[in-house]
Amino acid sequence: MIPSGVFLTSYAGEATDLSAEVLSKVLKQIEQKEIEVPIAHVYQGLENVGQAQQNLESNKYNGKYVVVL
C-alpha cells in the first residue's frame, strides 16, 4: 500500500515495496468505488499548474489535486 504522507504523482512500477499487483488491485477498487479518493480541485491545462502548486502549499483544499492536460 502507499504509505500515509506519501504523494503519488506517477508510478512506473519501480518501487520494490509496491508491487504492480497491489497497485492494480487498489486502482480497481477506486474504479469500482470501493475506495473513495477525495478530489480537492481539478485544474485544466498546464497553465494552471502554478495555481495548483500554490493552493497545495497553502492547504487551500482538502483532498487530491488533479491537473488535466
PyMOL CGO cylinders between C-alpha atoms (Angstrom):
from pymol import cmd
from pymol.cgo import CYLINDER

trace = [
    CYLINDER, 0.00, 0.00, 0.00, 1.01, 3.63, -0.39, 0.3, 1, 1, 1, 1, 1, 1,
    CYLINDER, 1.01, 3.63, -0.39, 2.24, 4.90, 2.99, 0.3, 1, 1, 1, 1, 1, 1,
    CYLINDER, 2.24, 4.90, 2.99, 0.43, 7.84, 4.56, 0.3, 1, 1, 1, 1, 1, 1,
    CYLINDER, 0.43, 7.84, 4.56, 2.17, 11.13, 3.95, 0.3, 1, 1, 1, 1, 1, 1,
    CYLINDER, 2.17, 11.13, 3.95, 3.43, 9.98, 0.54, 0.3, 1, 1, 1, 1, 1, 1,
    CYLINDER, 3.43, 9.98, 0.54, 2.20, 11.78, -2.54, 0.3, 1, 1, 1, 1, 1, 1,
    CYLINDER, 2.20, 11.78, -2.54, 1.84, 9.59, -5.63, 0.3, 1, 1, 1, 1, 1, 1,
    CYLINDER, 1.84, 9.59, -5.63, 2.08, 11.72, -8.75, 0.3, 1, 1, 1, 1, 1, 1,
    CYLINDER, 2.08, 11.72, -8.75, 3.04, 8.97, -11.14, 0.3, 1, 1, 1, 1, 1, 1,
    CYLINDER, 3.04, 8.97, -11.14, 4.17, 5.38, -10.88, 0.3, 1, 1, 1, 1, 1, 1,
    CYLINDER, 4.17, 5.38, -10.88, 6.10, 3.21, -13.32, 0.3, 1, 1, 1, 1, 1, 1,
    CYLINDER, 6.10, 3.21, -13.32, 6.47, 0.10, -11.16, 0.3, 1, 1, 1, 1, 1, 1,
    CYLINDER, 6.47, 0.10, -11.16, 9.95, 0.84, -9.87, 0.3, 1, 1, 1, 1, 1, 1,
    CYLINDER, 9.95, 0.84, -9.87, 9.22, 0.59, -6.12, 0.3, 1, 1, 1, 1, 1, 1,
    CYLINDER, 9.22, 0.59, -6.12, 10.12, -2.74, -4.57, 0.3, 1, 1, 1, 1, 1, 1,
    CYLINDER, 10.12, -2.74, -4.57, 7.55, -2.33, -1.76, 0.3, 1, 1, 1, 1, 1, 1,
    CYLINDER, 7.55, -2.33, -1.76, 4.57, -1.57, -4.05, 0.3, 1, 1, 1, 1, 1, 1,
    CYLINDER, 4.57, -1.57, -4.05, 4.05, -4.41, -6.47, 0.3, 1, 1, 1, 1, 1, 1,
    CYLINDER, 4.05, -4.41, -6.47, 2.16, -3.94, -9.70, 0.3, 1, 1, 1, 1, 1, 1,
    CYLINDER, 2.16, -3.94, -9.70, -0.42, -6.45, -8.43, 0.3, 1, 1, 1, 1, 1, 1,
    CYLINDER, -0.42, -6.45, -8.43, -1.17, -4.39, -5.29, 0.3, 1, 1, 1, 1, 1, 1,
    CYLINDER, -1.17, -4.39, -5.29, -1.37, -1.15, -7.25, 0.3, 1, 1, 1, 1, 1, 1,
    CYLINDER, -1.37, -1.15, -7.25, -3.66, -2.76, -9.81, 0.3, 1, 1, 1, 1, 1, 1,
    CYLINDER, -3.66, -2.76, -9.81, -5.94, -4.04, -7.06, 0.3, 1, 1, 1, 1, 1, 1,
    CYLINDER, -5.94, -4.04, -7.06, -6.17, -0.59, -5.44, 0.3, 1, 1, 1, 1, 1, 1,
    CYLINDER, -6.17, -0.59, -5.44, -6.84, 1.10, -8.78, 0.3, 1, 1, 1, 1, 1, 1,
    CYLINDER, -6.84, 1.10, -8.78, -9.64, -1.39, -9.49, 0.3, 1, 1, 1, 1, 1, 1,
    CYLINDER, -9.64, -1.39, -9.49, -11.14, -0.72, -6.05, 0.3, 1, 1, 1, 1, 1, 1,
    CYLINDER, -11.14, -0.72, -6.05, -11.09, 3.01, -6.79, 0.3, 1, 1, 1, 1, 1, 1,
    CYLINDER, -11.09, 3.01, -6.79, -12.68, 2.43, -10.19, 0.3, 1, 1, 1, 1, 1, 1,
    CYLINDER, -12.68, 2.43, -10.19, -15.42, 0.27, -8.63, 0.3, 1, 1, 1, 1, 1, 1,
    CYLINDER, -15.42, 0.27, -8.63, -15.95, 2.96, -5.94, 0.3, 1, 1, 1, 1, 1, 1,
    CYLINDER, -15.95, 2.96, -5.94, -14.95, 0.55, -3.16, 0.3, 1, 1, 1, 1, 1, 1,
    CYLINDER, -14.95, 0.55, -3.16, -12.34, 3.12, -2.12, 0.3, 1, 1, 1, 1, 1, 1,
    CYLINDER, -12.34, 3.12, -2.12, -13.12, 6.83, -2.27, 0.3, 1, 1, 1, 1, 1, 1,
    CYLINDER, -13.12, 6.83, -2.27, -10.38, 9.24, -3.27, 0.3, 1, 1, 1, 1, 1, 1,
    CYLINDER, -10.38, 9.24, -3.27, -11.37, 12.79, -2.31, 0.3, 1, 1, 1, 1, 1, 1,
    CYLINDER, -11.37, 12.79, -2.31, -10.66, 15.21, -5.14, 0.3, 1, 1, 1, 1, 1, 1,
    CYLINDER, -10.66, 15.21, -5.14, -9.80, 18.66, -3.79, 0.3, 1, 1, 1, 1, 1, 1,
    CYLINDER, -9.80, 18.66, -3.79, -9.83, 20.56, -7.06, 0.3, 1, 1, 1, 1, 1, 1,
    CYLINDER, -9.83, 20.56, -7.06, -9.40, 19.91, -10.78, 0.3, 1, 1, 1, 1, 1, 1,
    CYLINDER, -9.40, 19.91, -10.78, -7.24, 22.25, -12.85, 0.3, 1, 1, 1, 1, 1, 1,
    CYLINDER, -7.24, 22.25, -12.85, -7.48, 22.31, -16.65, 0.3, 1, 1, 1, 1, 1, 1,
    CYLINDER, -7.48, 22.31, -16.65, -4.22, 22.65, -18.61, 0.3, 1, 1, 1, 1, 1, 1,
    CYLINDER, -4.22, 22.65, -18.61, -0.56, 23.21, -17.88, 0.3, 1, 1, 1, 1, 1, 1,
    CYLINDER, -0.56, 23.21, -17.88, -1.11, 26.95, -17.50, 0.3, 1, 1, 1, 1, 1, 1,
    CYLINDER, -1.11, 26.95, -17.50, -2.84, 26.23, -14.16, 0.3, 1, 1, 1, 1, 1, 1,
    CYLINDER, -2.84, 26.23, -14.16, -0.08, 24.11, -12.61, 0.3, 1, 1, 1, 1, 1, 1,
    CYLINDER, -0.08, 24.11, -12.61, 1.32, 27.14, -10.79, 0.3, 1, 1, 1, 1, 1, 1,
    CYLINDER, 1.32, 27.14, -10.79, -2.04, 27.88, -9.19, 0.3, 1, 1, 1, 1, 1, 1,
    CYLINDER, -2.04, 27.88, -9.19, -2.42, 24.21, -8.26, 0.3, 1, 1, 1, 1, 1, 1,
    CYLINDER, -2.42, 24.21, -8.26, 1.00, 24.26, -6.58, 0.3, 1, 1, 1, 1, 1, 1,
    CYLINDER, 1.00, 24.26, -6.58, 0.19, 27.46, -4.66, 0.3, 1, 1, 1, 1, 1, 1,
    CYLINDER, 0.19, 27.46, -4.66, -3.11, 26.02, -3.43, 0.3, 1, 1, 1, 1, 1, 1,
    CYLINDER, -3.11, 26.02, -3.43, -1.42, 22.74, -2.49, 0.3, 1, 1, 1, 1, 1, 1,
    CYLINDER, -1.42, 22.74, -2.49, 1.27, 24.51, -0.47, 0.3, 1, 1, 1, 1, 1, 1,
    CYLINDER, 1.27, 24.51, -0.47, -1.31, 26.68, 1.33, 0.3, 1, 1, 1, 1, 1, 1,
    CYLINDER, -1.31, 26.68, 1.33, -3.63, 23.72, 2.01, 0.3, 1, 1, 1, 1, 1, 1,
    CYLINDER, -3.63, 23.72, 2.01, -6.47, 25.63, 0.38, 0.3, 1, 1, 1, 1, 1, 1,
    CYLINDER, -6.47, 25.63, 0.38, -8.43, 22.45, -0.37, 0.3, 1, 1, 1, 1, 1, 1,
    CYLINDER, -8.43, 22.45, -0.37, -8.58, 19.03, 1.30, 0.3, 1, 1, 1, 1, 1, 1,
    CYLINDER, -8.58, 19.03, 1.30, -8.00, 16.04, -0.96, 0.3, 1, 1, 1, 1, 1, 1,
    CYLINDER, -8.00, 16.04, -0.96, -6.09, 15.33, -4.15, 0.3, 1, 1, 1, 1, 1, 1,
    CYLINDER, -6.09, 15.33, -4.15, -5.20, 18.00, -6.67, 0.3, 1, 1, 1, 1, 1, 1,
    CYLINDER, -5.20, 18.00, -6.67, -5.74, 16.93, -10.28, 0.3, 1, 1, 1, 1, 1, 1,
    CYLINDER, -5.74, 16.93, -10.28, -4.29, 18.62, -13.36, 0.3, 1, 1, 1, 1, 1, 1,
    CYLINDER, -4.29, 18.62, -13.36, -5.90, 17.57, -16.63, 0.3, 1, 1, 1, 1, 1, 1,
    CYLINDER, -5.90, 17.57, -16.63, -3.65, 18.00, -19.62, 0.3, 1, 1, 1, 1, 1, 1,
]
cmd.load_cgo(trace, "trace")
